[in-house]
Amino acid sequence: MKKKGLVLLVVLCLLVATALTGCSSWGKDKQKQGNDPDNQQPQLATMEVVLYFSDDQAMYLVPEKRNITIEEGTGDEVLATSIIKELIAGPQNKELHATIPAEAKVLSVKIKEGVASADFSKELQSKHWGGSTGEGMTLYSIANTLTELDSIDKVELLIEGKKVESLAGHIDTTVPLERNEDIIKK
């Protein structure tokens, strides 16, 4: 009888030791996964940006401040692309008007020597409502918005990766656009 009790006690101790060791290493594996840099969630930051939208008379651009969330340490090209997406989304202030057709997409923004090359889908041109005033509002809302970033002085417009002579036939877009302070409502 004593022998059976001793064997049972040894088996029981082995089972407990195995269970504890297994649980202990499982917890360590989970802990290792949590410390794995490839498994980390990106750190997000909120940034205030200034977007320019048209007033109700299409005479001036009006600044609208907006908070956007981006990954911490994001470069200016990614930041500029996010800003243009916000511009395409339109104003939050109901008294202001969108300057970019909602169907348009920003494909990329590249920055070189202070010039941002903003590449848009063809809908920026094909869905544009036209007119010299509308064209000016669109182009300068893009230029003034992007030149809010310190790294951008001028904006070159591209449609599907190519330069175009104009957006709607009135303003030369073969040369980069500079910021236009005169069109901003004071």
Backbone bond lengths (Angstrom), bond angles and torsions (degrees), N, CA, C in turn:
res aa  C-N    CA-C-N  psi(-1)  N-CA   C-N-CA  omega(-1)  CA-C   N-CA-C  phi
1 M - - - 1.439 - - 1.504 111.13 -
2 K 1.342 116.35 -43.73 1.448 119.60 -178.49 1.510 110.64 -63.75
3 K 1.333 117.03 -34.88 1.452 121.97 -179.35 1.531 110.25 -64.97
4 K 1.334 117.79 -42.81 1.462 122.28 179.50 1.526 110.11 -64.13
5 G 1.310 116.93 -41.06 1.462 121.72 178.93 1.515 111.33 -63.97
6 L 1.355 116.72 -39.67 1.460 121.72 179.33 1.528 110.46 -67.72
7 V 1.322 117.06 -42.98 1.468 121.61 177.99 1.532 109.66 -63.00
8 L 1.302 115.90 -44.57 1.466 120.41 178.83 1.532 110.58 -61.30
9 L 1.314 117.60 -41.37 1.460 122.05 178.62 1.527 111.32 -63.92
10 V 1.330 117.52 -42.72 1.472 121.98 179.00 1.529 110.06 -64.48
11 V 1.312 117.45 -45.59 1.467 121.66 179.22 1.529 110.02 -61.54
12 L 1.309 115.96 -43.15 1.457 121.02 179.21 1.539 111.03 -62.49
13 C 1.313 116.23 -43.60 1.483 120.73 177.48 1.528 111.02 -61.90
14 L 1.322 117.23 -41.39 1.470 120.97 178.78 1.532 111.25 -63.98
15 L 1.325 116.18 -41.96 1.465 119.99 177.84 1.525 111.26 -62.14
16 V 1.316 116.62 -44.94 1.462 120.98 179.67 1.523 109.84 -63.48
17 A 1.327 117.74 -44.68 1.468 121.95 -179.78 1.531 110.65 -62.38
18 T 1.323 117.33 -42.36 1.463 121.30 178.59 1.518 111.02 -64.24
19 A 1.306 116.07 -43.57 1.473 120.31 -179.35 1.517 110.34 -63.61
20 L 1.313 116.55 -44.34 1.469 119.98 -179.69 1.524 111.50 -66.27
21 T 1.301 117.67 -41.36 1.461 121.46 178.86 1.522 110.21 -64.76
22 G 1.307 117.09 -43.86 1.470 120.82 179.01 1.508 111.18 -62.00
23 C 1.321 118.22 -45.11 1.468 121.60 179.42 1.504 110.73 -65.50
24 S 1.315 115.24 -38.70 1.466 119.56 -178.45 1.523 110.74 -64.89
25 S 1.326 117.53 -45.10 1.469 119.01 -179.40 1.520 110.96 -71.66
26 W 1.340 118.14 -31.53 1.469 120.49 176.56 1.521 109.83 -61.60
27 G 1.320 116.71 -44.61 1.460 120.89 179.07 1.515 111.39 -62.17
28 K 1.334 116.93 -37.88 1.467 120.53 179.18 1.520 110.74 -67.01
29 D 1.346 116.52 -39.26 1.466 119.52 177.21 1.518 110.52 -61.29
30 K 1.322 115.92 -44.14 1.467 119.64 178.98 1.520 110.33 -63.27
31 Q 1.332 116.07 -39.38 1.453 120.32 -179.46 1.524 109.64 -65.89
32 K 1.319 116.79 -41.33 1.465 120.56 178.51 1.526 110.44 -61.22
33 Q 1.341 117.43 -41.53 1.457 120.52 178.79 1.517 110.64 -60.80
34 G 1.319 117.48 -39.83 1.461 121.21 -179.39 1.519 112.56 -65.99
35 N 1.333 117.13 -29.10 1.464 120.71 179.83 1.511 112.53 -92.18
36 D 1.305 118.07 -1.95 1.459 122.78 -179.07 1.523 109.95 -70.68
37 P 1.362 118.25 119.30 1.468 119.54 -178.14 1.529 113.16 -61.17
38 D 1.346 117.47 -26.68 1.465 119.67 178.61 1.525 111.19 -73.20
39 N 1.335 116.89 -17.56 1.446 122.11 -176.51 1.530 112.38 -99.68
40 Q 1.335 117.84 -0.45 1.463 122.32 -176.22 1.525 110.99 -76.47
41 Q 1.331 115.27 145.52 1.465 121.26 173.49 1.527 107.46 -79.07
42 P 1.331 118.70 143.10 1.456 119.74 178.97 1.530 110.50 -65.83
43 Q 1.309 115.06 146.31 1.462 120.85 176.34 1.516 107.86 -79.88
44 L 1.320 117.15 127.89 1.456 121.56 -177.91 1.522 109.96 -102.91
45 A 1.319 115.07 148.17 1.455 121.47 177.77 1.528 108.55 -131.45
46 T 1.316 116.25 147.12 1.458 121.26 175.77 1.518 107.54 -100.88
47 M 1.327 114.91 135.18 1.456 120.59 -177.08 1.521 109.17 -133.04
48 E 1.325 115.99 138.08 1.460 119.59 176.27 1.527 108.52 -89.24
49 V 1.332 115.76 130.37 1.463 121.81 178.63 1.524 108.84 -125.36
50 V 1.328 114.81 161.43 1.462 120.38 178.06 1.522 108.02 -114.75
51 L 1.331 115.42 124.23 1.463 122.37 177.97 1.523 107.44 -112.85
52 Y 1.325 116.66 151.10 1.459 120.46 179.79 1.525 110.76 -116.13
53 F 1.342 114.94 124.24 1.457 122.03 178.94 1.522 109.14 -123.18
54 S 1.316 116.23 163.26 1.456 122.48 -178.47 1.528 111.50 -77.10
55 D 1.347 115.11 144.83 1.463 118.85 171.13 1.526 108.20 -76.51
56 D 1.318 118.58 177.49 1.467 121.04 -174.55 1.525 113.73 -70.89
57 Q 1.314 118.48 -14.65 1.462 122.31 178.42 1.537 112.49 -99.48
58 A 1.323 117.74 -2.16 1.470 123.34 -175.91 1.528 111.14 56.11
59 M 1.335 115.45 36.49 1.464 119.89 177.28 1.522 111.65 -104.94
60 Y 1.332 116.11 -30.78 1.452 120.68 -176.34 1.518 111.07 -134.75
61 L 1.323 113.83 157.94 1.452 120.69 169.19 1.529 107.58 -96.89
62 V 1.308 115.59 138.64 1.460 121.40 -178.80 1.524 108.12 -117.31
63 P 1.342 116.72 128.79 1.472 118.48 178.63 1.518 111.66 -71.61
64 E 1.321 115.13 140.71 1.463 121.66 174.14 1.523 106.87 -130.24
65 K 1.321 116.14 121.12 1.462 120.42 177.87 1.521 108.60 -83.23
66 R 1.330 113.80 141.91 1.460 119.47 -179.16 1.522 108.69 -146.98
67 N 1.305 116.26 143.20 1.465 121.14 174.37 1.515 108.63 -93.57
68 I 1.336 115.38 130.53 1.459 120.17 175.71 1.519 108.12 -122.25
69 T 1.316 116.15 153.69 1.455 121.80 178.55 1.514 108.72 -108.20
70 I 1.323 114.62 126.34 1.467 120.85 -179.70 1.524 109.11 -134.75
71 E 1.316 116.30 164.92 1.457 120.18 175.04 1.520 108.76 -69.54
72 E 1.322 115.72 138.79 1.458 120.91 178.36 1.517 108.73 -61.65
73 G 1.326 116.68 138.80 1.456 121.23 178.75 1.516 114.03 80.73
74 T 1.318 117.62 10.04 1.460 121.62 179.35 1.521 109.64 -64.11
75 G 1.305 116.85 138.40 1.459 121.57 178.10 1.523 111.10 -73.23
76 D 1.330 115.71 164.85 1.465 121.07 -177.04 1.528 113.11 -63.99
77 E 1.323 118.55 -28.49 1.473 119.77 179.49 1.529 110.61 -67.74
78 V 1.313 117.16 -43.39 1.466 121.33 178.10 1.528 109.21 -68.05
79 L 1.331 116.28 -41.48 1.461 121.18 177.95 1.524 110.51 -60.55
80 A 1.340 117.40 -46.36 1.468 121.54 179.79 1.532 110.79 -61.69
81 T 1.315 117.66 -39.48 1.463 121.34 177.64 1.534 110.17 -62.76
82 S 1.315 117.25 -43.56 1.475 121.39 177.82 1.524 111.06 -62.99
83 I 1.320 116.71 -39.08 1.465 121.00 179.56 1.525 110.44 -64.97
84 I 1.327 117.39 -43.27 1.472 120.68 178.74 1.531 110.43 -63.76
85 K 1.328 117.50 -37.02 1.466 119.87 176.84 1.524 110.17 -61.05
86 E 1.322 117.23 -38.61 1.466 121.19 177.17 1.529 110.31 -66.28
87 L 1.316 116.44 -38.53 1.470 121.21 178.50 1.532 110.07 -63.56
88 I 1.319 116.53 -42.67 1.476 121.34 177.94 1.537 110.12 -63.95
89 A 1.316 117.78 -35.83 1.472 121.66 -179.31 1.524 111.54 -63.18
90 G 1.333 117.24 -20.76 1.455 120.65 176.48 1.511 113.34 94.05
91 P 1.329 115.81 172.14 1.465 120.14 -176.40 1.525 112.91 -75.83
92 Q 1.320 114.76 153.96 1.465 120.43 172.50 1.525 110.03 -89.07
93 N 1.316 116.03 -28.90 1.465 122.02 177.67 1.530 107.80 -74.92
94 K 1.326 117.10 120.71 1.474 122.40 -175.78 1.530 112.99 -66.44
95 E 1.336 117.81 -15.28 1.468 120.74 179.34 1.519 112.31 -84.70
96 L 1.321 117.06 -10.70 1.463 121.53 179.89 1.523 110.18 -100.56
97 H 1.339 115.36 163.63 1.464 120.42 -176.33 1.526 110.87 -127.39
98 A 1.322 114.80 144.41 1.466 121.52 177.92 1.520 109.84 -62.33
99 T 1.307 115.67 149.84 1.467 120.93 179.97 1.529 111.99 -114.81
100 I 1.324 115.90 -9.86 1.466 121.26 -178.32 1.523 108.05 -121.85
101 P 1.329 118.09 134.40 1.470 119.30 177.43 1.533 110.83 -55.98
102 A 1.311 116.40 137.42 1.465 121.75 -177.57 1.530 112.20 -61.20
103 E 1.333 116.91 -25.24 1.469 120.95 -178.60 1.529 112.46 -77.22
104 A 1.335 117.05 -16.86 1.468 121.43 -177.86 1.523 110.11 -68.95
105 K 1.300 116.02 149.48 1.462 123.09 176.82 1.528 108.23 -127.77
106 V 1.326 115.66 143.27 1.460 119.33 171.53 1.528 105.93 -88.45
107 L 1.323 116.39 125.78 1.458 120.80 -178.12 1.522 111.01 -88.62
108 S 1.337 115.74 -38.90 1.465 120.37 177.25 1.518 109.34 -170.85
109 V 1.314 114.37 163.69 1.454 121.14 170.34 1.523 106.23 -134.92
110 K 1.311 116.55 123.85 1.466 123.42 177.06 1.519 107.61 -115.55
111 I 1.322 116.82 139.21 1.459 121.30 -179.43 1.519 108.95 -120.33
112 K 1.338 114.93 127.01 1.463 120.31 178.13 1.524 108.35 -143.20
113 E 1.326 115.31 121.53 1.458 122.07 177.65 1.527 112.59 52.00
114 G 1.315 116.88 43.44 1.458 122.13 175.79 1.524 115.20 83.16
115 V 1.338 117.10 -1.55 1.465 120.61 179.44 1.533 108.82 -108.33
116 A 1.324 114.57 122.05 1.463 120.34 176.71 1.524 108.74 -93.86
117 S 1.316 116.38 123.02 1.464 121.22 173.91 1.519 106.98 -95.47
118 A 1.331 115.46 105.23 1.469 121.42 -177.95 1.527 107.75 -97.19
119 D 1.323 115.27 113.83 1.461 122.06 -176.81 1.535 109.06 -101.66
120 F 1.338 115.81 122.54 1.460 122.41 -177.49 1.524 110.81 -115.91
121 S 1.320 115.56 159.17 1.461 121.01 172.49 1.529 108.24 -69.89
122 K 1.323 116.07 163.85 1.469 121.80 -176.41 1.530 113.11 -61.20
123 E 1.337 117.49 -20.37 1.469 120.56 -178.36 1.533 112.64 -64.95
124 L 1.321 117.59 -21.46 1.463 119.09 175.54 1.521 109.46 -58.82
125 Q 1.311 115.71 -36.78 1.467 121.34 -179.46 1.533 111.70 -92.98
126 S 1.320 117.63 -47.42 1.470 120.20 -173.66 1.535 113.15 -71.52
127 K 1.323 118.44 -27.48 1.471 121.56 -179.80 1.531 112.26 -101.52
128 H 1.329 116.15 3.85 1.466 119.61 -179.16 1.520 109.62 -69.67
129 W 1.330 116.79 140.13 1.470 121.71 -177.34 1.512 112.65 -76.18
130 G 1.347 117.32 -12.23 1.466 120.73 172.25 1.506 114.95 81.98
131 G 1.323 114.35 -168.62 1.456 121.31 -176.44 1.514 110.64 81.49
132 S 1.331 115.60 148.57 1.468 119.64 -177.98 1.527 111.14 -65.26
133 T 1.324 117.09 -36.59 1.468 120.08 -179.47 1.527 110.53 -68.16
134 G 1.318 117.37 -47.42 1.462 121.41 178.71 1.512 112.12 -61.39
135 E 1.329 116.18 -39.79 1.458 120.83 178.94 1.528 110.04 -63.81
136 G 1.317 116.73 -44.00 1.463 120.86 178.42 1.513 112.30 -62.49
137 M 1.341 116.09 -42.20 1.465 120.11 178.85 1.531 110.45 -60.83
138 T 1.321 116.18 -44.30 1.460 120.38 -179.19 1.528 111.21 -64.30
139 L 1.318 116.22 -52.41 1.463 120.12 -175.24 1.525 112.11 -63.80
140 Y 1.312 116.92 -44.01 1.463 118.44 -177.19 1.523 112.71 -80.06
141 S 1.327 117.88 -21.11 1.465 117.46 172.55 1.530 109.19 -68.02
142 I 1.326 116.65 -37.91 1.472 121.09 176.74 1.527 109.79 -67.84
143 A 1.334 116.62 -51.21 1.469 120.73 -177.12 1.530 111.36 -62.55
144 N 1.330 117.43 -47.54 1.463 119.45 -178.15 1.526 112.23 -67.28
145 T 1.319 116.91 -35.76 1.461 120.37 178.22 1.526 110.61 -65.91
146 L 1.328 117.36 -48.72 1.469 119.81 -177.60 1.521 112.78 -69.31
147 T 1.329 118.13 -32.71 1.470 119.39 -179.72 1.527 112.18 -75.89
148 E 1.317 117.37 0.07 1.466 120.21 169.11 1.529 110.03 -67.12
149 L 1.333 117.43 -24.98 1.465 121.53 176.78 1.530 109.15 -78.68
150 D 1.309 116.91 136.22 1.467 121.67 -177.72 1.526 113.25 -60.01
151 S 1.315 117.36 -29.68 1.470 121.14 -175.98 1.530 113.39 -81.46
152 I 1.349 117.85 -3.35 1.470 120.63 -176.17 1.526 110.40 -120.73
153 D 1.356 115.52 125.23 1.471 122.43 176.92 1.527 111.79 -108.78
154 K 1.337 115.98 -30.26 1.462 121.88 -177.34 1.524 109.10 -141.36
155 V 1.342 115.05 161.09 1.464 120.32 -179.23 1.522 109.68 -130.06
156 E 1.318 114.77 126.76 1.469 122.19 175.26 1.524 107.44 -101.75
157 L 1.314 116.54 130.21 1.454 121.98 -179.20 1.527 110.54 -94.95
158 L 1.325 115.75 130.57 1.460 121.84 175.34 1.525 108.18 -126.42
159 I 1.324 115.48 144.85 1.464 122.02 173.13 1.525 106.81 -118.15
160 E 1.332 115.68 117.37 1.471 121.53 -179.06 1.535 111.01 52.17
161 G 1.340 116.56 40.10 1.465 122.35 175.77 1.516 115.65 84.12
162 K 1.340 117.84 2.36 1.477 120.45 -176.79 1.517 110.84 -123.31
163 K 1.338 114.55 146.74 1.459 119.31 173.14 1.525 108.49 -70.37
164 V 1.321 115.94 146.21 1.463 121.21 175.72 1.524 107.45 -123.72
165 E 1.335 116.24 152.91 1.465 120.15 -178.64 1.517 111.65 -65.84
166 S 1.322 116.33 -39.10 1.461 120.90 176.78 1.517 108.12 -160.35
167 L 1.314 114.45 167.41 1.456 119.63 179.14 1.525 110.69 -82.15
168 A 1.342 115.64 -44.29 1.472 120.34 -177.89 1.531 112.04 -136.94
169 G 1.336 116.45 21.00 1.457 120.30 173.32 1.520 116.63 93.75
170 H 1.338 119.12 7.83 1.465 119.37 -174.58 1.520 115.14 -122.56
171 I 1.322 118.41 -31.75 1.465 121.63 -176.24 1.524 109.08 -119.67
172 D 1.345 115.71 130.51 1.453 122.35 -179.73 1.527 110.17 -67.07
173 T 1.315 116.54 118.71 1.464 121.12 178.51 1.531 112.17 -110.32
174 T 1.340 116.43 15.48 1.462 118.82 177.17 1.527 111.21 -80.69
175 V 1.327 116.94 -14.18 1.464 121.82 176.23 1.533 108.20 -115.87
176 P 1.322 116.84 148.41 1.471 118.79 179.99 1.533 112.32 -61.07
177 L 1.323 115.82 141.86 1.465 122.35 179.59 1.525 110.15 -88.44
178 E 1.333 114.83 138.20 1.453 120.19 175.57 1.524 108.95 -95.86
179 R 1.289 115.75 166.43 1.455 122.53 176.57 1.521 108.83 -61.20
180 N 1.320 117.06 139.76 1.462 122.12 179.86 1.530 108.54 -118.38
181 E 1.322 116.61 97.41 1.466 121.81 -178.71 1.522 111.66 -71.87
182 D 1.358 117.08 -27.42 1.463 120.73 -176.10 1.534 113.32 -65.25
183 I 1.319 115.98 -23.97 1.465 120.35 -176.39 1.542 111.89 -89.88
184 I 1.332 116.73 -5.30 1.459 120.66 -178.38 1.531 109.35 -87.38
185 K 1.334 115.03 127.54 1.463 121.06 179.18 1.528 108.92 -69.88
186 K 1.315 114.94 127.58 1.476 120.06 -178.48 1.502 111.30 -91.98
